[in-house]
Amino acid sequence: MPTTNTGFQHPDGRLAVGYRTGNYLIRKAMAKSGKDVLKLSELPPDTIFSFAGY
């Protein structure tokens, strides 16, 4: 029986790689910047990456 790719399964079998990576990045940016997720959502991605240390 074929499986349906819901967008969360990586070709190598891992699940939700992009979601977990984004979650990690945002939590790191929140911790370093002192801003909550709503404030971070108003900022451009480059700024969020900077806050996260990248």
Backbone bond lengths (Angstrom), bond angles and torsions (degrees), N, CA, C in turn:
res aa  C-N    CA-C-N  psi(-1)  N-CA   C-N-CA  omega(-1)  CA-C   N-CA-C  phi
1 M - - - 1.453 - - 1.529 108.66 -
2 P 1.339 119.20 128.08 1.464 121.05 -179.92 1.525 111.03 -69.98
3 T 1.336 114.46 148.48 1.461 119.39 177.02 1.516 109.39 -97.10
4 T 1.293 116.10 153.94 1.454 121.78 178.90 1.517 109.03 -100.13
5 N 1.323 116.58 127.60 1.460 120.82 177.13 1.521 107.94 -83.51
6 T 1.325 116.37 115.75 1.462 121.28 -177.13 1.520 111.89 -87.50
7 G 1.340 118.17 2.68 1.443 120.73 -176.88 1.516 112.34 94.31
8 F 1.315 116.12 -8.85 1.459 120.06 -179.88 1.529 111.76 -102.70
9 Q 1.330 117.48 -10.52 1.457 119.39 -178.23 1.519 110.71 -97.04
10 H 1.327 116.08 123.29 1.452 123.69 177.71 1.530 107.59 -77.00
11 P 1.328 118.40 150.95 1.465 119.90 -179.78 1.531 114.50 -54.89
12 D 1.337 117.80 -26.83 1.469 118.95 -179.79 1.527 112.64 -88.64
13 G 1.339 117.36 6.46 1.458 121.16 174.68 1.523 115.03 103.46
14 R 1.332 117.42 -16.33 1.464 118.75 178.77 1.527 109.52 -67.96
15 L 1.321 116.14 153.39 1.459 120.73 -178.23 1.523 111.57 -111.05
16 A 1.314 117.08 142.08 1.465 125.12 170.52 1.522 113.09 55.55
17 V 1.330 117.68 40.12 1.459 121.51 -177.81 1.532 111.05 -60.60
18 G 1.315 117.06 -49.10 1.464 120.65 -178.89 1.515 112.50 -64.09
19 Y 1.316 116.84 -41.37 1.462 121.13 178.74 1.524 110.67 -62.26
20 R 1.320 116.87 -47.34 1.468 120.17 -177.82 1.522 110.95 -67.15
21 T 1.333 117.32 -36.49 1.461 120.74 178.24 1.523 110.59 -65.36
22 G 1.323 116.83 -44.49 1.462 120.61 178.12 1.512 112.01 -63.73
23 N 1.310 117.04 -40.18 1.451 122.24 178.45 1.532 110.00 -61.32
24 Y 1.336 116.76 -45.22 1.458 121.78 178.91 1.532 110.32 -60.87
25 L 1.323 116.12 -46.54 1.463 121.61 -178.31 1.527 111.30 -61.34
26 I 1.321 117.01 -46.83 1.457 120.86 -178.67 1.520 111.29 -65.67
27 R 1.312 117.65 -42.47 1.476 120.17 179.03 1.524 111.30 -63.68
28 K 1.328 116.49 -37.70 1.463 120.21 177.26 1.529 110.45 -66.38
29 A 1.333 117.73 -43.04 1.461 121.89 177.82 1.523 111.30 -63.96
30 M 1.341 117.20 -38.72 1.461 120.74 178.06 1.525 110.60 -63.48
31 A 1.313 116.93 -44.26 1.463 121.01 -177.64 1.525 111.72 -65.32
32 K 1.316 116.81 -40.67 1.466 120.19 -176.42 1.526 113.33 -80.61
33 S 1.342 117.18 -29.01 1.463 119.96 -175.79 1.519 113.27 -96.15
34 G 1.327 116.95 -22.22 1.458 120.26 -175.24 1.525 113.41 78.69
35 K 1.324 116.91 5.67 1.468 121.65 179.74 1.524 109.60 -93.69
36 D 1.326 115.82 150.17 1.461 118.87 176.18 1.527 109.64 -86.95
37 V 1.322 116.25 173.70 1.456 121.16 -174.77 1.532 111.77 -63.01
38 L 1.312 117.87 -32.49 1.471 119.64 178.99 1.524 111.29 -67.09
39 K 1.323 116.87 -40.96 1.475 119.90 177.87 1.523 110.55 -67.31
40 L 1.335 116.83 -40.61 1.460 119.58 178.61 1.521 111.81 -64.03
41 S 1.327 117.45 -33.67 1.465 120.54 -177.93 1.526 112.67 -66.51
42 E 1.318 117.42 -16.69 1.462 121.76 178.66 1.531 112.03 -85.92
43 L 1.328 117.54 -8.16 1.460 122.42 -173.90 1.522 111.66 -99.10
44 P 1.336 116.48 155.65 1.466 119.37 175.94 1.534 110.77 -69.95
45 P 1.324 117.27 153.40 1.467 120.76 -178.33 1.529 114.16 -54.39
46 D 1.321 118.18 -39.21 1.467 120.43 -179.62 1.525 111.65 -58.86
47 T 1.308 116.84 -37.49 1.461 121.00 179.31 1.526 110.34 -68.79
48 I 1.314 116.74 -40.75 1.469 120.85 178.77 1.516 110.06 -64.11
49 F 1.344 117.49 -43.90 1.462 120.70 176.53 1.523 110.80 -59.68
50 S 1.304 116.36 -40.29 1.468 120.86 178.33 1.516 111.75 -62.51
51 F 1.330 116.34 -45.74 1.466 120.38 177.42 1.534 111.12 -59.65
52 A 1.331 116.43 -35.21 1.462 121.24 -178.72 1.532 112.24 -76.80
53 G 1.321 116.41 -9.58 1.459 120.43 177.53 1.513 114.30 97.35
54 Y 1.331 117.37 19.35 1.472 120.68 -179.79 1.507 111.47 -114.22
